[in-house]
Amino acid sequence: MALEPNVPVVPTGNVADLLRGMSRTGFQGRKLGESVEIWKRMIEDPECTIFLGLSGAMIPAGMQQCLAELVRHRYVDAIVSTGANIFHDICEHAGVRHYLGHHHVDDEELYRQGIDRIYDVFAFENEFREIDRGIADFGETIAPFRGSSREFMRLYGEFLVREYPGRDSLVAACTEKNVPIFIPALCDSSIGIGLLIARRRGVDVDVDQIADADEITCMIEDAKKTGVVYIGGGVPKNFIQQTQVIGSIHEKDLGGHDYAVQYTTDAPHWGGLSGCTFEEAISWGKESTGTSQVQVHVDATIALPLVVSALIASDAERVKQSGAKKKNVFRQGL
């Protein structure tokens, strides 16, 4: 067996060159570098539609601009997120800030002062509740509504851009670039709380989560190839993964995702599915047997700024939009 020697990484001010060099080293530094190479191959594959699974507290942790740039550069074609990430993004767009705090603190005192803590980030509960009520008010303007979270977010994104013009956010970037946002566990977030407020007012708003599963599967069924990038795991990861199983049940053997990248601090031997390896996913038909894949065991708040910067610095560019983006693939009825 011929072996390729590893190459000591050379410090440099060019992030793309740095990550490229790290891909020929060892351990998680090597995996981080390899993740850029695989993501770049997705971007430059004209047949590939790229899905981003977004979990964790990425927006409160300051990752908003990194995520927005992924959308603006068309490095992703669709997003599946926790409701919390999108809620915090909406807050930032509306002028509600997150603040530098500390993880060693008296939480009882924070509670008395109306301050919410997200590890070492602080925010004001009363400001969050103003956004909750604003979401409820918006629900009244679109009632009666029954549709997917993707359709709800399309309408809300248009409203947010109109209401606060000239401001920047992930939702604004997705609205501008027509990138769909799916929130398959929408009720498990402050967006769901806002819509519950509306429902208790008697407003007829019903987000159909089964429609979400249908619509995202339609996108994948209509794509020639698919690539997945997971920030963390959880519901967003499995929601994207299960599309391959849904397709096979409906006699459309999609063959599994062609490219796969995950940034995670989870591990498979603790029994958490978010740590499930891509090799394990092959047994379900969720990844193809020839998938170009890498899982990086790293804090996403470290990986994301480096990887996005490296992709931009490497001049990664979409050759053309995938076939699935050229037509309306959202249809009802599994």
Beta strands, then each sheet from edge to edge (+ up, - down):
strand 1: 48-54
strand 2: 78-81
strand 3: 99-100
strand 4: 115-118
strand 5: 121-124
strand 6: 145-147
strand 7: 181-182
strand 8: 205-207
strand 9: 225-231
strand 10: 257-264
strand 11: 287-297
sheet 1: 7+ 2+ 1+ 9+ 10+ 11+
sheet 2: 3+ 5- 4+
sheet 3: 6+ 8+
end
